[in-house]
């Protein structure tokens, strides 16, 4: 059987790898001039930097764990959120130890499903947080920090949505795996290259139309047609929503499911320094401020090998200007947090996934009005010739690399079942 895989991200490469290993004739068609999709490792200031996916969130029981173990990658565990944390509240300064502990404990105490149950409906993150703060009786600087952390770091950056749209029930269905956050030394490109080894991957071929029927599939790209018996479609949610890929004949119901979901907008600024200038016991930082710019920071020196900070930003929740100005804006936030001179980085890079035509955002989430059923439906068989995959099709792991990987496994298994029949 000849199978065309649309997209060379982790979901597409996983499906292609399994299908090729099972003896199918597989070709992968990718619009970008590189593989990896929303994982993208670059060399910055003499060391690798992940501009998209960076961690394996929860290695225990993670679908990616067997692949990583088999490949023998060196790993670094960055621990869980809250470890080695510095929290700075504008107008107040750095929180002391007890207040910091209160904020971290409240973060772990927060349960969106509990909030939805208390509200008696699927409310927004904003509504759930308001209930939680009152229910727990939090006050003062700690209350402000908890509210800010949940709304703008958790909903606004981890989920990558806007707090007034993020669904409590949708987030409540996400499965947190144990074991901290693990990074591959050398970056996610090592996994991508491992999955792609030996595959027939055609880059620089944006897909415009997918024709499907009893005769098979024809995937039309700029200047070429790729013919197969079946296709795995791993087009990201943002691109599906934009309608830049035409399906012939149309797929009834696809637009309704896509329209009830949302594409997040998390961006990064990676700053490389000549030497470490921040305290050795600080690996995560939270800046609580009215401007909300670059409120979350992570020190990735342990797995990059050189002094490196990563700042996170959601351009839909805070204005930090165009990407070419975000590094300076991030430095301003650092100076605000530490109140001391901060040296210029030796290298910096700001992402712009929101305007990447092959992504149109960072990753998916479930807004109020949508449901896990919409994601599950997207991952189903849309015709005898088409199966969809991608992180947006896995409601228990949406927005993650392991979710994308699991969707690729499911797509390959769906074709294996159909071939057996």
Helices and strands as residue ranges (DSSP letters): E 2-6, H 10-21, E 25-29, E 41-44, E 47-50, E 56-57, H 65-71, E 75-77, E 85-89, E 93-94, H 97-109, H 112-119, H 125-136, H 140-148, I 149-158, H 168-172, E 181-184, H 189-196, E 200-202, E 207-213, E 216-221, E 224-228, E 230-233, H 237-242, E 246-248, H 254-259, E 262-263, E 266-272, E 284-288, E 296-299, H 301-304, E 308-314, H 323-338, E 347-350, G 353-355, E 364-365, H 372-378, E 381-383, E 386-388, G 391-393, H 401-420
